[in-house]
Amino acid sequence: MNNPIIDELEKSYMGKELPELNAGDTVKVFVKIVEGNKERIQAFEGTIIKKHGSGLNKTITVRKIFQGVGVERVFLINSPRIDKINVLRRGDVKRSKLYYLRERSGKATRIKEKIEKR
């Protein structure tokens, strides 16, 4: 239903090769941060609780617990600010949105690991 001209433009901006990301995966997202005239890379490690959108507008929401407080951050996958994404663990979950993790803490937030075939 999209305009073919817009699809062609979006294709030129989708340059990075990214791993397959699913809800429940534990990922480390490396983000470029500009402070004054310096640029550094900061890692944000957590569990993907939501995927949203498609194509150029695809986002993931990553949640981690920092000093007892839950922190969620939304990342635009095709943003030039994202340096790379590493998948640390594949989660085996039965739903696509893991909002129930917001009410849980400690061992209750554990997600079973998906065992890959060789």
C-alpha positions as CSV (number, residue, x, y, z in Angstrom):
1,M,0.0,0.0,0.0
2,N,3.0,2.2,0.2
3,N,4.2,4.5,-2.5
4,P,7.0,2.8,-4.5
5,I,9.0,6.0,-4.6
6,I,9.0,6.2,-0.7
7,D,9.9,2.5,-0.5
8,E,12.9,3.2,-2.8
9,L,14.1,6.1,-0.7
10,E,13.7,4.1,2.6
11,K,15.8,1.3,1.1
12,S,18.8,3.6,0.6
13,Y,18.8,4.5,4.4
14,M,18.6,0.9,5.6
15,G,22.2,0.1,5.4
16,K,23.3,-1.9,8.5
17,E,23.1,-5.6,8.7
18,L,21.3,-6.4,12.0
19,P,20.8,-9.7,13.8
20,E,17.3,-11.1,14.0
21,L,15.7,-9.5,17.1
22,N,12.7,-10.9,19.0
23,A,10.9,-10.1,22.2
24,G,12.6,-11.9,25.1
25,D,16.1,-11.6,23.7
26,T,18.8,-10.1,25.9
27,V,20.7,-7.6,23.8
28,K,23.5,-5.1,24.2
29,V,22.9,-1.9,22.1
30,F,25.9,0.3,21.4
31,V,24.7,4.0,21.1
32,K,26.8,6.9,19.9
33,I,26.5,9.8,22.3
34,V,27.7,13.3,21.5
35,E,28.9,15.5,24.4
36,G,30.1,18.9,23.2
37,N,32.5,18.2,20.4
38,K,33.4,14.6,21.6
39,E,31.6,11.5,20.6
40,R,31.7,8.2,22.6
41,I,29.9,4.9,22.5
42,Q,27.7,3.8,25.4
43,A,26.3,0.3,25.8
44,F,22.7,-0.4,27.0
45,E,22.1,-4.0,28.0
46,G,18.7,-5.4,28.7
47,T,15.7,-7.5,27.5
48,I,13.6,-6.6,24.5
49,I,10.0,-6.3,25.7
50,K,8.5,-4.9,22.5
51,K,9.1,-4.6,18.8
52,H,7.1,-2.0,16.9
53,G,6.8,-0.8,13.3
54,S,8.4,-2.0,10.1
55,G,11.0,-1.0,7.5
56,L,12.8,2.3,8.3
57,N,10.6,3.1,11.3
58,K,11.2,-0.2,13.2
59,T,11.8,0.3,16.9
60,I,12.6,-2.0,19.9
61,T,12.0,-1.2,23.6
62,V,14.7,-2.5,25.8
63,R,14.3,-2.8,29.6
64,K,16.9,-3.2,32.3
65,I,17.0,-2.9,36.1
66,F,19.5,-0.3,37.3
67,Q,20.0,0.2,41.0
68,G,16.6,-1.3,41.8
69,V,14.7,0.9,39.3
70,G,13.4,-0.3,35.9
71,V,14.7,1.6,33.0
72,E,13.2,1.3,29.5
73,R,14.6,2.8,26.4
74,V,13.2,2.9,22.9
75,F,15.7,2.5,20.0
76,L,15.1,3.3,16.4
77,I,16.8,0.3,14.7
78,N,17.9,2.1,11.6
79,S,19.2,5.2,13.3
80,P,22.7,6.4,12.5
81,R,23.2,6.8,16.3
82,I,23.1,3.0,16.8
83,D,26.6,1.6,16.3
84,K,25.8,-2.1,16.6
85,I,23.5,-4.5,18.4
86,N,24.8,-7.8,20.0
87,V,22.3,-10.5,20.9
88,L,23.6,-12.1,24.1
89,R,20.8,-14.6,24.8
90,R,17.8,-15.8,22.8
91,G,14.6,-15.8,24.9
92,D,11.9,-18.4,24.6
93,V,8.7,-16.6,25.2
94,K,5.1,-17.2,24.1
95,R,4.0,-13.6,23.5
96,S,5.2,-10.6,21.5
97,K,4.8,-7.9,24.1
98,L,6.4,-8.6,27.5
99,Y,4.7,-5.8,29.5
100,Y,4.2,-8.2,32.4
101,L,7.9,-7.9,33.3
102,R,7.2,-4.3,34.5
103,E,5.4,-5.6,37.6
104,R,7.9,-8.3,38.4
105,S,11.3,-8.1,40.0
106,G,14.2,-10.4,40.9
107,K,14.0,-14.0,39.9
108,A,10.4,-13.6,38.6
109,T,11.8,-11.7,35.6
110,R,13.9,-14.6,34.3
111,I,13.2,-15.8,30.8
112,K,13.8,-19.3,29.6
113,E,16.7,-19.5,27.0
114,K,15.9,-20.8,23.5
115,I,18.1,-23.8,22.6
116,E,19.3,-23.4,19.0
117,K,19.7,-26.4,16.7
118,R,23.1,-27.1,15.3
